[in-house]
């Protein structure tokens, strides 16, 4: 049931969930998600691993052709460029039928707005739009195409990224409304629920009509598999109780890497489940701190002004208006010194460079990791 991953992580397959999500990627009027499936889950809860190790094999087994792009694979690249590169690489890996090659020039590049992705080894040829590229992939694969975008909220941070999402919607409509040929289904996942909502919140957004749903986190089956794998190696008086491990998992925000750390510590150095139970009863905040430690390190490395900007952003949420006179005054009061809209802009740019804040649109800013809000509010409550 379990195996080690490429980086040695403890991995529990979720084939039933993969089957259920795959079934949603259809034109079925009752069970399908023709407008696109949007799934949100906190960072480091196993979402990306699930896509690669569980969902992709299920899609291939049922005859679909999946294309996966991770918009966090290169944080310095434009999301639109990453999408164009993924399509170019996919086409380059799919040999064109001889009869098609005889009638048309080879494909040299994929273009999305002002961005271009070259296909290596092609000196002269034609360029395809995103829609053309997906039509080409469907024709070559002779099967439906499932386009999966991990951390899709990043697409709204640039004009080219948003253009790519509108082009993806156009491609979906073009492929799914024709009488025959490959269909296109879209799955977007993200660690920022509000960011994903930016793709569908109004009729001016590319995936209006879809809705953001919670991606199921790892649960009791994962806990029981982990305990079953570790307990045979422990002494009888040192074994772990699944109930205690499940309670720890909840405190850790269902983050598997953190749970493995805690279990290893109690198995190796502390008195097994008795020690874990005592930790849960007396030092639950220490477990939670394992998730929050990085936030503290990041926050302590900020300037006074950057901390003040971050605090106001967290308090105001979606109403954050960074350059409004009253907001600038509040930031100045927290920082304990005079400031200006220009200085606030510089602080926001620095927070973006540190990957603590992202910009879902012009003049709009949000936390990169929504869980940091709970951490900072708890810290502020402690004085």
Sine and cosine of phi, psi and omega as CSV:
sin_phi,cos_phi,sin_psi,cos_psi,sin_omega,cos_omega
0.00,0.00,-0.50,0.87,-0.06,-1.00
-0.86,-0.52,0.33,-0.94,0.06,-1.00
-0.37,-0.93,0.22,-0.98,0.05,-1.00
-1.00,0.05,0.58,-0.82,0.03,-1.00
-1.00,0.09,-0.10,-0.99,-0.03,-1.00
-0.89,0.46,-0.48,0.88,0.00,-1.00
-0.97,-0.24,0.24,0.97,0.03,-1.00
1.00,0.09,0.17,0.99,-0.01,-1.00
-0.97,0.25,0.45,-0.89,0.05,-1.00
-0.97,0.25,0.80,-0.60,-0.17,-0.99
-0.79,-0.62,0.75,-0.66,0.05,-1.00
-0.86,-0.51,0.90,-0.43,-0.02,-1.00
-0.88,0.48,0.52,-0.85,0.07,-1.00
-0.80,-0.60,0.91,0.41,-0.10,-1.00
-0.92,0.40,-0.62,0.78,-0.01,-1.00
-0.89,0.45,-0.66,0.75,0.05,-1.00
-0.90,0.43,-0.66,0.75,0.03,-1.00
-0.88,0.48,-0.66,0.75,0.04,-1.00
-0.89,0.46,-0.67,0.74,-0.03,-1.00
-0.91,0.42,-0.67,0.74,0.02,-1.00
-0.93,0.36,-0.64,0.77,0.03,-1.00
-0.86,0.50,-0.62,0.78,0.00,-1.00
-0.92,0.40,-0.44,0.90,0.04,-1.00
-0.95,0.30,-0.38,0.92,-0.02,-1.00
-1.00,0.09,0.96,0.27,-0.06,-1.00
-0.40,-0.92,0.13,-0.99,0.05,-1.00
-1.00,-0.07,0.17,0.99,0.02,-1.00
-0.83,0.56,0.84,-0.55,-0.08,-1.00
-0.92,0.40,-0.34,0.94,-0.02,-1.00
-0.99,-0.16,-0.71,0.70,-0.11,-0.99
-0.95,-0.31,-0.21,0.98,-0.06,-1.00
-0.99,0.11,0.13,-0.99,0.05,-1.00
-0.78,-0.62,0.94,0.34,-0.09,-1.00
-0.89,0.45,-0.41,0.91,0.01,-1.00
-0.99,0.15,-0.17,0.99,-0.06,-1.00
0.89,-0.45,0.57,-0.82,-0.01,-1.00
-0.96,-0.29,0.83,-0.55,-0.05,-1.00
-0.89,-0.46,0.88,-0.47,-0.07,-1.00
-0.84,-0.54,0.80,-0.61,-0.02,-1.00
-0.91,-0.42,0.63,-0.78,0.07,-1.00
-0.44,-0.90,0.52,-0.85,0.03,-1.00
-0.87,0.50,0.34,-0.94,0.01,-1.00
-0.90,0.43,0.52,-0.86,0.10,-0.99
0.89,0.45,0.52,0.85,0.07,-1.00
-0.95,-0.32,0.19,0.98,0.11,-0.99
0.99,-0.14,0.17,0.99,-0.07,-1.00
-0.91,0.42,-0.78,0.63,-0.05,-1.00
-0.91,0.40,-0.62,0.79,0.07,-1.00
-0.88,0.48,-0.66,0.75,0.03,-1.00
-0.87,0.50,-0.70,0.72,-0.01,-1.00
-0.85,0.53,-0.74,0.67,-0.12,-0.99
-0.97,0.23,-0.65,0.76,-0.18,-0.98
-0.99,-0.13,-0.37,0.93,-0.03,-1.00
-0.93,-0.36,-0.79,0.62,-0.14,-0.99
-0.97,0.25,-0.70,0.71,-0.02,-1.00
-0.84,0.54,-0.72,0.69,0.03,-1.00
-0.88,0.47,-0.60,0.80,0.01,-1.00
-0.92,0.40,-0.67,0.74,0.02,-1.00
-0.89,0.45,-0.68,0.73,0.01,-1.00
-0.91,0.41,-0.62,0.79,-0.03,-1.00
-0.90,0.43,-0.51,0.86,0.00,-1.00
-1.00,0.01,0.04,1.00,0.11,-0.99
0.99,-0.16,0.09,1.00,0.05,-1.00
-0.99,0.13,0.29,-0.96,0.09,-1.00
-0.91,-0.41,0.98,-0.18,-0.02,-1.00
-0.99,0.10,0.57,-0.82,0.12,-0.99
-0.79,-0.62,0.85,-0.52,-0.07,-1.00
-0.91,-0.42,0.74,-0.68,0.12,-0.99
-0.74,-0.67,0.71,-0.70,0.01,-1.00
-0.96,-0.28,0.92,-0.40,-0.06,-1.00
-0.97,0.23,0.01,1.00,0.16,-0.99
-0.96,-0.27,0.12,0.99,-0.02,-1.00
-0.93,0.38,-0.45,0.89,0.08,-1.00
-0.57,-0.82,0.99,-0.15,-0.12,-0.99
-0.93,0.36,-0.29,0.96,0.01,-1.00
-1.00,0.03,-0.26,0.97,-0.03,-1.00
-1.00,0.08,0.50,-0.86,0.08,-1.00
-0.92,0.40,0.72,-0.69,0.02,-1.00
-0.82,0.57,-0.59,0.81,0.04,-1.00
-0.89,0.46,-0.59,0.80,0.03,-1.00
-0.92,0.38,-0.64,0.77,0.02,-1.00
-0.89,0.46,-0.63,0.78,0.03,-1.00
-0.92,0.39,-0.69,0.72,0.03,-1.00
-0.89,0.47,-0.67,0.74,0.01,-1.00
-0.89,0.46,-0.65,0.76,-0.01,-1.00
-0.89,0.45,-0.67,0.75,0.01,-1.00
-0.93,0.37,-0.65,0.76,0.03,-1.00
-0.88,0.47,-0.69,0.73,0.01,-1.00
-0.90,0.43,-0.60,0.80,-0.01,-1.00
-0.91,0.41,-0.71,0.71,0.00,-1.00
-0.91,0.41,-0.64,0.77,0.00,-1.00
-0.88,0.47,-0.49,0.87,-0.03,-1.00
-1.00,0.06,-0.07,1.00,-0.05,-1.00
-0.92,-0.40,0.96,-0.28,0.00,-1.00
-0.88,0.47,0.69,-0.72,0.01,-1.00
-0.99,0.16,0.62,-0.78,0.07,-1.00
-0.85,0.53,0.54,-0.84,-0.05,-1.00
-0.85,0.53,-0.66,0.75,-0.05,-1.00
-0.90,0.43,-0.55,0.83,0.03,-1.00
-0.95,0.32,-0.66,0.75,-0.02,-1.00
-0.90,0.44,-0.49,0.87,-0.03,-1.00
-0.96,0.30,-0.39,0.92,-0.09,-1.00
-0.99,-0.16,-0.32,0.95,-0.13,-0.99
-0.66,-0.75,0.44,-0.90,0.11,-0.99
-0.89,0.45,0.49,-0.87,0.06,-1.00
-0.91,0.42,0.31,-0.95,-0.03,-1.00
-1.00,0.04,0.83,-0.56,-0.07,-1.00
-0.99,-0.15,-0.51,0.86,-0.11,-0.99
-0.35,-0.94,0.33,-0.95,0.15,-0.99
-0.92,-0.40,0.74,-0.68,0.01,-1.00
-0.87,-0.50,0.68,-0.73,0.10,-0.99
-0.73,-0.68,0.94,-0.33,-0.08,-1.00
0.86,0.50,-0.81,-0.58,0.02,-1.00
-1.00,-0.05,0.13,0.99,-0.02,-1.00
-0.99,-0.17,0.45,-0.89,-0.08,-1.00
-0.60,-0.80,0.69,-0.73,0.07,-1.00
-0.85,-0.53,0.90,-0.44,-0.04,-1.00
-0.98,0.18,0.53,-0.85,0.11,-0.99
-0.98,-0.18,0.90,-0.43,-0.11,-0.99
-0.86,0.51,0.60,-0.80,0.08,-1.00
1.00,0.04,-0.04,1.00,0.00,-1.00
-0.95,-0.31,0.94,-0.34,-0.06,-1.00
-0.98,0.21,-0.69,0.72,0.00,-1.00
-0.73,-0.68,0.59,-0.80,0.01,-1.00
0.15,-0.99,-0.24,-0.97,-0.06,-1.00
-0.97,-0.24,0.35,-0.94,0.06,-1.00
-0.96,-0.27,0.59,-0.81,0.00,-1.00
-0.91,-0.42,0.58,-0.82,0.20,-0.98
-0.97,0.24,0.12,-0.99,0.04,-1.00
-0.86,0.51,-0.70,0.72,0.03,-1.00
-0.87,0.49,-0.72,0.69,0.02,-1.00
-0.87,0.49,-0.64,0.77,-0.03,-1.00
-0.90,0.43,-0.68,0.73,0.00,-1.00
-0.94,0.35,-0.58,0.81,0.11,-0.99
-0.88,0.47,-0.66,0.75,0.01,-1.00
-0.91,0.42,-0.69,0.73,0.02,-1.00
-0.88,0.47,-0.70,0.72,0.02,-1.00
-0.88,0.47,-0.64,0.76,0.00,-1.00
-0.92,0.39,-0.66,0.75,-0.01,-1.00
-0.94,0.33,-0.62,0.78,-0.02,-1.00
-0.98,0.22,-0.36,0.93,-0.09,-1.00
0.82,0.57,0.64,0.77,0.00,-1.00
-0.39,-0.92,0.22,-0.97,0.07,-1.00
-0.91,0.43,0.50,-0.87,-0.02,-1.00
-0.94,-0.33,0.73,-0.69,0.12,-0.99
-0.91,-0.42,0.90,-0.44,-0.01,-1.00
-0.99,-0.16,0.90,-0.43,-0.05,-1.00
-0.95,-0.33,0.81,-0.58,0.00,-1.00
-0.88,-0.48,0.93,-0.37,0.03,-1.00
-1.00,0.02,0.64,-0.77,-0.10,-0.99
0.83,0.55,0.75,0.67,-0.11,-0.99
-0.91,0.41,-0.34,0.94,0.00,-1.00
-0.88,0.48,-0.36,0.93,0.01,-1.00
-0.91,0.42,-0.36,0.93,-0.04,-1.00
-0.89,0.46,-0.49,0.87,-0.07,-1.00
-0.99,0.16,-0.04,1.00,-0.07,-1.00
-0.99,0.12,-0.23,0.97,0.04,-1.00
-0.71,-0.70,0.40,-0.92,0.01,-1.00
-0.90,0.44,-0.67,0.74,0.00,-1.00
-0.92,0.40,-0.60,0.80,0.03,-1.00
-0.89,0.45,-0.69,0.72,0.02,-1.00
-0.92,0.38,-0.62,0.78,0.07,-1.00
-0.85,0.52,-0.64,0.77,0.00,-1.00
-0.90,0.44,-0.61,0.79,0.00,-1.00
-0.94,0.35,-0.61,0.79,0.09,-1.00
-0.91,0.41,-0.63,0.77,0.04,-1.00
-0.91,0.41,-0.57,0.82,0.04,-1.00
-0.91,0.41,-0.65,0.76,0.07,-1.00
-0.88,0.47,-0.68,0.73,0.01,-1.00
-0.89,0.46,-0.64,0.77,0.03,-1.00
-0.91,0.42,-0.67,0.75,0.04,-1.00
-0.85,0.52,-0.73,0.69,0.00,-1.00
-0.90,0.44,-0.68,0.73,-0.03,-1.00
-0.90,0.44,-0.64,0.76,-0.06,-1.00
-0.98,0.17,-0.55,0.83,-0.10,-0.99
-1.00,0.02,-0.25,0.97,-0.03,-1.00
-0.99,-0.16,-0.07,1.00,0.03,-1.00
-0.99,0.10,0.38,-0.92,-0.10,-1.00
-0.94,0.35,-0.43,0.90,0.00,-1.00
-0.48,-0.88,0.17,-0.98,-0.03,-1.00
0.96,-0.29,0.10,-0.99,-0.03,-1.00
-0.89,0.45,0.63,-0.78,0.09,-1.00
-0.99,-0.11,0.26,-0.97,0.01,-1.00
-0.81,-0.58,0.78,-0.62,0.06,-1.00
-0.84,-0.54,0.61,-0.79,-0.12,-0.99
-0.86,-0.50,0.77,-0.64,0.10,-1.00
-0.82,-0.57,0.86,-0.52,0.05,-1.00
-0.91,-0.41,0.76,-0.66,0.09,-1.00
-0.86,-0.51,0.41,-0.91,-0.01,-1.00
-0.30,-0.95,0.37,-0.93,0.03,-1.00
-0.99,-0.14,0.02,1.00,0.02,-1.00
-0.81,-0.58,0.97,-0.24,-0.08,-1.00
-0.87,0.48,-0.68,0.73,0.02,-1.00
-0.90,0.44,-0.57,0.82,0.03,-1.00
-0.91,0.42,-0.70,0.72,0.06,-1.00
-0.88,0.47,-0.62,0.78,0.01,-1.00
-0.88,0.48,-0.42,0.91,0.04,-1.00
-0.92,0.40,-0.20,0.98,0.04,-1.00
-1.00,-0.02,-0.12,0.99,-0.14,-0.99
-0.53,-0.85,0.11,0.99,-0.16,-0.99
-0.95,0.32,-0.48,0.88,0.01,-1.00
-0.73,-0.69,0.18,-0.98,0.01,-1.00
-0.96,0.30,0.01,1.00,0.11,-0.99
-1.00,-0.06,-0.01,1.00,-0.02,-1.00
-0.98,-0.21,0.44,-0.90,-0.17,-0.98
-0.89,0.45,-0.54,0.84,-0.08,-1.00
-0.91,-0.42,0.59,0.81,0.09,-1.00
-0.84,0.54,0.73,-0.69,-0.07,-1.00
0.94,-0.34,-0.42,0.91,0.11,-0.99
-0.99,0.11,0.08,-1.00,0.07,-1.00
-0.60,-0.80,0.50,-0.87,0.02,-1.00
-0.99,0.11,0.78,-0.63,0.02,-1.00
-0.87,-0.50,0.42,-0.91,0.06,-1.00
-0.97,0.25,0.77,-0.64,0.12,-0.99
-0.98,0.19,0.80,-0.60,-0.06,-1.00
-0.88,0.48,0.81,-0.59,0.05,-1.00
-0.98,0.20,0.25,-0.97,0.09,-1.00
-0.88,0.48,0.64,-0.77,-0.09,-1.00
-0.74,-0.67,-0.63,-0.78,-0.12,-0.99
-0.86,0.51,-0.65,0.76,0.03,-1.00
-0.84,0.54,-0.61,0.79,0.03,-1.00
-0.91,0.42,-0.71,0.71,0.00,-1.00
-0.86,0.50,-0.74,0.68,-0.05,-1.00
-0.91,0.40,-0.59,0.81,0.05,-1.00
-0.92,0.40,-0.63,0.78,0.02,-1.00
-0.91,0.42,-0.71,0.70,0.01,-1.00
-0.89,0.45,-0.66,0.75,0.00,-1.00
-0.90,0.44,-0.51,0.86,-0.01,-1.00
-0.98,0.20,-0.50,0.86,-0.09,-1.00
-1.00,-0.06,-0.63,0.78,-0.12,-0.99
-0.84,0.54,-0.62,0.79,0.03,-1.00
-0.87,0.50,-0.31,0.95,-0.01,-1.00
-1.00,-0.04,-0.06,1.00,-0.08,-1.00
-0.96,-0.29,0.42,-0.91,0.08,-1.00
-0.91,0.40,0.37,-0.93,-0.08,-1.00
-0.85,0.52,-0.58,0.82,-0.03,-1.00
-1.00,0.02,0.18,0.98,-0.06,-1.00
-0.80,-0.60,0.20,0.98,-0.09,-1.00
-0.96,0.26,0.41,-0.91,-0.04,-1.00
-1.00,-0.05,0.63,-0.77,0.04,-1.00
-1.00,-0.07,0.81,-0.59,0.00,-1.00
-0.82,0.58,-0.54,0.84,0.00,-1.00
-0.90,0.43,-0.66,0.75,0.01,-1.00
-0.93,0.37,-0.66,0.75,0.01,-1.00
-0.91,0.41,-0.64,0.77,0.03,-1.00
-0.90,0.44,-0.64,0.77,0.03,-1.00
-0.90,0.43,-0.65,0.76,0.04,-1.00
-0.90,0.43,-0.64,0.76,-0.01,-1.00
-0.87,0.49,-0.65,0.76,0.03,-1.00
-0.89,0.45,-0.69,0.73,0.02,-1.00
-0.90,0.44,-0.51,0.86,-0.02,-1.00
-1.00,0.07,0.14,0.99,0.04,-1.00
0.94,0.34,0.47,0.88,0.01,-1.00
0.85,0.52,0.60,0.80,0.04,-1.00
-0.99,-0.12,0.92,-0.38,-0.14,-0.99
-0.90,0.45,-0.63,0.78,-0.04,-1.00
-0.89,0.45,-0.64,0.77,0.01,-1.00
-0.93,0.37,-0.61,0.79,0.02,-1.00
-0.90,0.44,-0.68,0.73,0.02,-1.00
-0.87,0.50,-0.64,0.77,0.03,-1.00
-0.87,0.50,-0.72,0.69,-0.04,-1.00
-0.91,0.42,-0.70,0.71,-0.01,-1.00
-0.90,0.44,-0.67,0.74,0.02,-1.00
-0.87,0.49,-0.66,0.75,-0.02,-1.00
-0.89,0.46,-0.70,0.72,-0.04,-1.00
-0.96,0.27,-0.48,0.88,0.03,-1.00
-0.96,0.27,-0.57,0.82,-0.12,-0.99
-1.00,-0.04,-0.61,0.79,-0.18,-0.98
-0.85,-0.52,-0.41,0.91,-0.08,-1.00
-0.92,-0.39,0.30,-0.95,-0.10,-0.99
-0.96,0.28,0.92,0.39,0.17,-0.99
0.75,0.66,-0.67,-0.74,-0.07,-1.00
-0.93,0.36,-0.47,0.88,0.05,-1.00
-0.88,0.47,-0.68,0.73,0.03,-1.00
-0.93,0.37,-0.62,0.78,0.01,-1.00
-0.91,0.41,-0.65,0.76,0.02,-1.00
-0.89,0.46,-0.66,0.75,0.02,-1.00
-0.91,0.42,-0.63,0.77,0.05,-1.00
-0.88,0.48,-0.68,0.73,-0.01,-1.00
-0.90,0.44,-0.60,0.80,-0.06,-1.00
-0.99,0.16,-0.61,0.80,-0.16,-0.99
-0.95,-0.31,-0.45,0.89,-0.11,-0.99
-0.69,-0.72,0.70,0.71,0.00,-1.00
-0.86,0.51,-0.53,0.85,-0.01,-1.00
-0.90,0.43,-0.44,0.90,0.03,-1.00
-0.93,0.36,-0.58,0.82,0.07,-1.00
-0.91,0.41,-0.73,0.68,0.00,-1.00
-0.88,0.48,-0.56,0.83,-0.01,-1.00
-0.90,0.43,-0.40,0.92,0.05,-1.00
-0.88,0.47,-0.55,0.83,0.05,-1.00
-0.98,0.19,-0.55,0.84,-0.13,-0.99
-1.00,-0.01,-0.19,0.98,-0.06,-1.00
-0.81,0.59,-0.67,0.74,-0.04,-1.00
-0.91,0.42,-0.58,0.82,0.05,-1.00
-0.87,0.49,-0.69,0.72,0.00,-1.00
-0.88,0.47,-0.67,0.75,0.02,-1.00
-0.90,0.44,-0.69,0.72,0.01,-1.00
-0.90,0.44,-0.70,0.72,-0.07,-1.00
-0.92,0.40,-0.66,0.75,-0.03,-1.00
-0.92,0.40,-0.34,0.94,0.01,-1.00
-1.00,0.06,0.04,1.00,-0.04,-1.00
-1.00,-0.02,0.36,-0.93,0.13,-0.99
-0.96,0.26,0.24,-0.97,0.00,-1.00
-0.85,0.52,-0.67,0.74,-0.02,-1.00
-0.93,0.38,-0.66,0.75,0.03,-1.00
-0.88,0.47,-0.63,0.78,0.05,-1.00
-0.90,0.44,-0.67,0.74,-0.01,-1.00
-0.90,0.43,-0.67,0.74,0.04,-1.00
-0.88,0.47,-0.70,0.71,-0.01,-1.00
-0.90,0.44,-0.65,0.76,0.00,-1.00
-0.89,0.46,-0.70,0.71,-0.01,-1.00
-0.92,0.38,-0.63,0.78,0.05,-1.00
-0.86,0.51,-0.70,0.71,-0.03,-1.00
-0.92,0.40,-0.65,0.76,0.00,-1.00
-0.92,0.39,-0.61,0.79,-0.10,-1.00
-1.00,0.06,-0.41,0.91,0.00,-1.00
0.86,0.51,-0.75,-0.66,-0.07,-1.00
-0.93,0.35,-0.23,0.97,0.03,-1.00
-1.00,0.02,0.06,1.00,-0.04,-1.00
-0.87,0.49,0.87,-0.49,0.03,-1.00
-0.86,-0.50,1.00,0.06,-0.24,-0.97
-0.89,0.47,-0.44,0.90,-0.12,-0.99
-0.96,-0.29,0.10,0.99,0.10,-1.00
-0.93,0.35,0.60,-0.80,-0.09,-1.00
-0.84,0.55,-0.66,0.75,-0.01,-1.00
-0.92,0.39,-0.59,0.81,0.03,-1.00
-0.91,0.41,-0.69,0.72,0.01,-1.00
-0.88,0.48,-0.63,0.77,0.02,-1.00
-0.91,0.41,-0.65,0.76,0.04,-1.00
-0.89,0.45,-0.69,0.73,0.03,-1.00
-0.87,0.49,-0.68,0.73,0.02,-1.00
-0.89,0.46,-0.64,0.77,0.02,-1.00
-0.89,0.45,-0.66,0.75,0.01,-1.00
-0.94,0.35,-0.63,0.77,-0.02,-1.00
-0.96,0.26,-0.36,0.93,0.00,-1.00
0.97,0.23,0.46,0.89,0.03,-1.00
-0.33,-0.94,0.32,-0.95,0.04,-1.00
-0.92,0.40,0.53,-0.85,0.06,-1.00
-0.53,-0.85,-0.06,-1.00,-0.06,-1.00
-0.56,-0.83,0.22,-0.98,0.05,-1.00
-0.87,0.49,-0.59,0.81,0.01,-1.00
-0.91,0.41,-0.64,0.77,0.02,-1.00
-0.93,0.37,-0.60,0.80,0.06,-1.00
-0.89,0.45,-0.65,0.76,0.04,-1.00
-0.87,0.50,-0.69,0.72,0.02,-1.00
-0.89,0.45,-0.63,0.78,0.02,-1.00
-0.91,0.42,-0.66,0.75,0.04,-1.00
-0.90,0.43,-0.63,0.77,0.05,-1.00
-0.88,0.47,-0.64,0.77,0.02,-1.00
-0.92,0.40,-0.64,0.77,0.03,-1.00
-0.91,0.41,-0.55,0.83,0.08,-1.00
-0.93,0.38,-0.67,0.74,0.02,-1.00
-0.88,0.47,-0.54,0.84,0.01,-1.00
-1.00,0.09,0.04,1.00,0.04,-1.00
0.88,0.47,0.55,0.83,0.10,-1.00
-0.99,-0.16,-0.44,0.90,-0.05,-1.00
-0.75,-0.67,0.55,-0.83,0.10,-1.00
-0.75,-0.66,0.29,-0.96,-0.07,-1.00
-0.91,-0.42,0.98,-0.19,0.00,-1.00
-0.97,0.26,-0.10,0.99,0.03,-1.00
-0.03,-1.00,0.19,-0.98,-0.03,-1.00
-0.85,0.52,0.83,-0.56,0.02,-1.00
0.98,0.21,0.02,1.00,-0.03,-1.00
-0.91,-0.41,0.66,-0.75,0.00,-1.00
-0.67,-0.74,0.50,-0.87,-0.01,-1.00
-0.50,-0.87,0.32,-0.95,0.06,-1.00
-0.91,0.41,0.66,-0.75,0.09,-1.00
-0.91,0.41,-0.71,0.71,0.00,-1.00
-0.91,-0.42,0.97,-0.26,-0.06,-1.00
-0.84,0.54,-0.44,0.90,-0.02,-1.00
-0.92,0.38,-0.31,0.95,0.02,-1.00
-0.91,0.42,-0.40,0.91,0.01,-1.00
-0.87,0.49,-0.74,0.67,-0.01,-1.00
-0.87,0.48,-0.64,0.76,0.00,-1.00
-0.89,0.46,-0.74,0.67,-0.08,-1.00
-0.94,0.34,-0.61,0.80,0.05,-1.00
-0.89,0.45,-0.64,0.77,0.05,-1.00
-0.91,0.42,-0.64,0.77,0.01,-1.00
-0.91,0.42,-0.68,0.73,0.00,-1.00
-0.92,0.40,-0.55,0.83,0.02,-1.00
-0.93,0.38,-0.45,0.89,0.03,-1.00
-0.98,0.18,-0.12,0.99,0.00,-1.00
1.00,0.09,0.00,0.00,0.00,0.00
